[in-house]
């Protein structure tokens, strides 16, 4: 896409500027298996918004951070592409408020804008951008909260063993095991990390 983006954009915008319908073959060039494969590898197959594994529940969608309908010139910009699940993609639709842009997890750190209270994601105090994104994408929908709960419960026994272990060698080993479970490749890793920090009183 990096090699072809300029030419593809020029062709697409020639239709837009003339008020003509853009052929599907022109506007959907970004939807290429190689592009999707690259995005899936970069994100470990997780939705850029809700952090769930996409393949387990639905088909992945190549997401345009700034929607391609109101922003056609950004259709093929690599920095504007991401991967999202079907539900987040549908909830987001073509809604994009330039005064309250969503948090782009590829270029911004979500922990600067969101906190987790148990299984619920909340915006930090005064962060209207995060509040807008949370509400529009329905990031506290019931199925997400249930899946976050399962992810937390999965690591709870390991955390309890870590907290109660007196032997420093075993405790170090347990900590490394927990850190593996908090890796960026794990779904809902931010939620689980927050829970582990609350349970242990330590930074992870």
C-alpha positions as CSV (number, residue, x, y, z in Angstrom):
1,X,0.0,0.0,0.0
2,X,2.9,2.4,0.7
3,X,4.1,2.0,-2.9
4,X,0.7,2.5,-4.4
5,X,-1.1,4.8,-2.0
6,X,-0.4,8.1,-4.0
7,X,-1.6,6.7,-7.3
8,X,-4.6,5.0,-5.8
9,X,-5.6,8.2,-3.9
10,X,-5.2,10.3,-7.1
11,X,-7.5,8.0,-9.0
12,X,-10.1,7.8,-6.2
13,X,-10.1,11.6,-5.7
14,X,-10.5,12.2,-9.5
15,X,-14.0,10.5,-9.1
16,X,-14.8,12.3,-5.9
17,X,-13.8,15.7,-7.3
18,X,-16.0,15.2,-10.4
19,X,-18.9,14.1,-8.3
20,X,-18.9,10.6,-9.8
21,X,-19.6,7.3,-8.0
22,X,-16.3,5.7,-7.1
23,X,-16.1,2.1,-8.5
24,X,-15.7,-0.6,-5.8
25,X,-12.6,-1.8,-7.5
26,X,-11.0,1.6,-6.9
27,X,-12.2,2.5,-3.4
28,X,-11.7,-1.0,-1.9
29,X,-8.1,-1.5,-2.9
30,X,-7.0,-1.3,0.7
31,X,-9.0,-4.5,1.4
32,X,-6.1,-6.8,0.3
33,X,-5.1,-10.0,2.1
34,X,-1.5,-8.9,2.4
35,X,-2.6,-5.6,4.1
36,X,-4.9,-7.4,6.5
37,X,-2.2,-10.0,7.3
38,X,0.2,-7.3,8.2
39,X,-2.2,-5.5,10.4
40,X,-3.1,-8.8,12.2
41,X,0.5,-9.5,12.9
42,X,1.0,-5.9,14.3
43,X,-2.0,-6.2,16.6
44,X,-1.7,-9.9,17.5
45,X,-5.2,-10.3,15.9
46,X,-6.8,-8.0,18.5
47,X,-9.3,-5.3,17.9
48,X,-7.6,-1.9,18.2
49,X,-10.5,-0.6,20.3
50,X,-11.8,-3.3,22.6
51,X,-8.7,-5.6,22.7
52,X,-10.6,-8.8,22.0
53,X,-9.3,-11.5,19.8
54,X,-11.2,-10.9,16.6
55,X,-10.9,-14.3,14.9
56,X,-12.6,-16.1,17.9
57,X,-15.9,-14.3,17.5
58,X,-16.2,-12.6,14.1
59,X,-14.4,-11.5,11.0
60,X,-11.7,-8.7,11.3
61,X,-12.3,-5.4,9.5
62,X,-9.7,-3.1,8.2
63,X,-10.6,0.0,10.1
64,X,-10.2,3.6,8.9
65,X,-9.5,5.7,12.0
66,X,-10.8,8.7,10.1
67,X,-13.7,7.2,8.1
68,X,-13.2,6.9,4.4
69,X,-16.6,8.3,3.4
70,X,-16.1,11.8,4.9
71,X,-12.3,11.6,4.5
72,X,-11.8,9.9,1.1
73,X,-8.3,11.3,0.7
74,X,-7.2,9.2,3.7
75,X,-8.6,5.9,2.3
76,X,-5.1,4.5,1.6
77,X,-3.0,6.2,4.2
78,X,-1.3,3.5,6.2
79,X,-1.4,5.7,9.4
80,X,-5.1,5.8,9.0
81,X,-5.6,2.0,8.9
82,X,-6.1,-0.4,11.8
83,X,-7.9,-3.6,12.6
84,X,-11.2,-3.8,14.5
85,X,-13.9,-6.3,15.3
86,X,-17.2,-6.2,13.6
87,X,-19.1,-4.8,16.5
88,X,-16.7,-1.9,17.2
89,X,-16.5,-1.2,13.5
90,X,-20.3,-1.1,13.2
91,X,-20.7,1.1,16.3
92,X,-18.1,3.6,15.1
93,X,-19.5,3.7,11.6
94,X,-18.7,7.0,9.9
95,X,-19.0,9.0,13.1
96,X,-15.9,11.1,13.8
97,X,-15.8,14.4,15.7
98,X,-12.7,16.3,14.9
99,X,-13.2,18.3,18.1
100,X,-13.3,15.0,20.1
101,X,-11.2,12.5,18.0
102,X,-11.0,8.9,19.3
103,X,-7.9,7.7,20.9
104,X,-5.7,6.0,18.3
105,X,-4.0,3.1,20.1
106,X,-1.4,2.8,17.4
107,X,0.0,6.3,18.1
108,X,-1.3,7.2,21.5
109,X,-1.1,5.3,24.8
110,X,-4.7,4.4,26.0
111,X,-3.5,4.3,29.6
112,X,-3.1,8.1,29.4
113,X,-6.8,8.4,28.8
114,X,-8.6,5.4,30.2
115,X,-8.7,3.5,33.5
116,X,-10.3,0.2,34.4
117,X,-12.6,-0.3,37.4
118,X,-12.8,-4.0,37.6
119,X,-14.2,-5.1,34.2
120,X,-15.5,-1.6,33.3
121,X,-13.4,0.8,31.2
122,X,-13.8,4.5,32.2
123,X,-12.4,7.8,30.9
124,X,-9.9,9.6,33.2
125,X,-11.3,12.7,34.8
126,X,-12.0,15.4,32.4
127,X,-11.0,13.4,29.3
128,X,-13.9,14.1,26.9
129,X,-12.2,12.3,24.0
130,X,-12.1,9.1,25.9
131,X,-15.7,9.5,27.1
132,X,-16.9,10.1,23.6
133,X,-15.0,7.0,22.3
134,X,-16.3,4.8,25.2
135,X,-19.9,5.8,24.6
136,X,-19.8,5.7,20.8
137,X,-18.1,2.3,20.6
138,X,-20.0,0.9,23.6
139,X,-16.8,-0.3,25.2
140,X,-18.7,-1.5,28.2
141,X,-21.2,-3.7,26.4
142,X,-22.2,-6.8,28.3
143,X,-20.3,-9.4,26.3
144,X,-17.1,-7.4,26.6
145,X,-17.4,-7.1,30.4
146,X,-18.1,-10.8,30.7
147,X,-15.0,-11.7,28.6
148,X,-12.9,-9.3,30.7
149,X,-14.2,-11.0,33.8
150,X,-13.2,-14.4,32.5
151,X,-9.7,-13.1,31.6
152,X,-9.2,-11.7,35.2
153,X,-10.5,-14.9,36.8
154,X,-8.1,-16.9,34.6
155,X,-5.1,-15.2,36.2
156,X,-6.4,-14.9,39.8
157,X,-5.0,-18.2,41.1
158,X,-1.5,-17.4,39.7
159,X,-1.7,-14.0,41.4
160,X,-2.8,-15.5,44.7
161,X,0.1,-17.9,44.5
162,X,2.5,-15.0,43.9
163,X,1.2,-13.0,46.8
164,X,1.5,-15.9,49.2
165,X,4.9,-17.2,48.1
166,X,7.8,-16.7,50.5
167,X,10.6,-18.3,48.5
168,X,12.2,-15.5,46.5
169,X,13.2,-17.8,43.6
170,X,9.7,-19.2,43.2
171,X,8.2,-15.8,43.6
172,X,10.4,-14.4,40.8
173,X,9.3,-17.3,38.6
174,X,5.6,-16.7,39.3
175,X,6.1,-13.0,38.6
176,X,7.6,-13.8,35.2
177,X,4.6,-16.1,34.5
178,X,2.2,-13.3,35.3
179,X,4.1,-10.9,33.1
180,X,3.7,-13.3,30.2
181,X,-0.1,-13.3,30.8
182,X,0.0,-9.5,30.7
183,X,1.8,-9.3,27.3
184,X,0.5,-7.2,24.5
185,X,-0.5,-10.4,22.6
186,X,-3.1,-11.3,25.2
187,X,-6.7,-10.1,24.9
188,X,-7.9,-7.5,27.4
189,X,-4.3,-7.2,28.6
190,X,-4.9,-3.6,29.9
191,X,-7.9,-4.6,31.9
192,X,-6.1,-7.7,33.4
193,X,-3.0,-5.6,34.2
194,X,-5.1,-3.1,36.1
195,X,-6.7,-5.9,38.1
196,X,-3.3,-7.5,38.9
197,X,-2.0,-4.1,40.1
198,X,-5.0,-3.7,42.3
199,X,-4.7,-7.2,43.7
200,X,-1.0,-7.1,44.4
201,X,-0.5,-3.4,45.2
202,X,2.5,-3.4,42.8
203,X,3.2,-1.8,39.4
204,X,3.4,-4.3,36.5
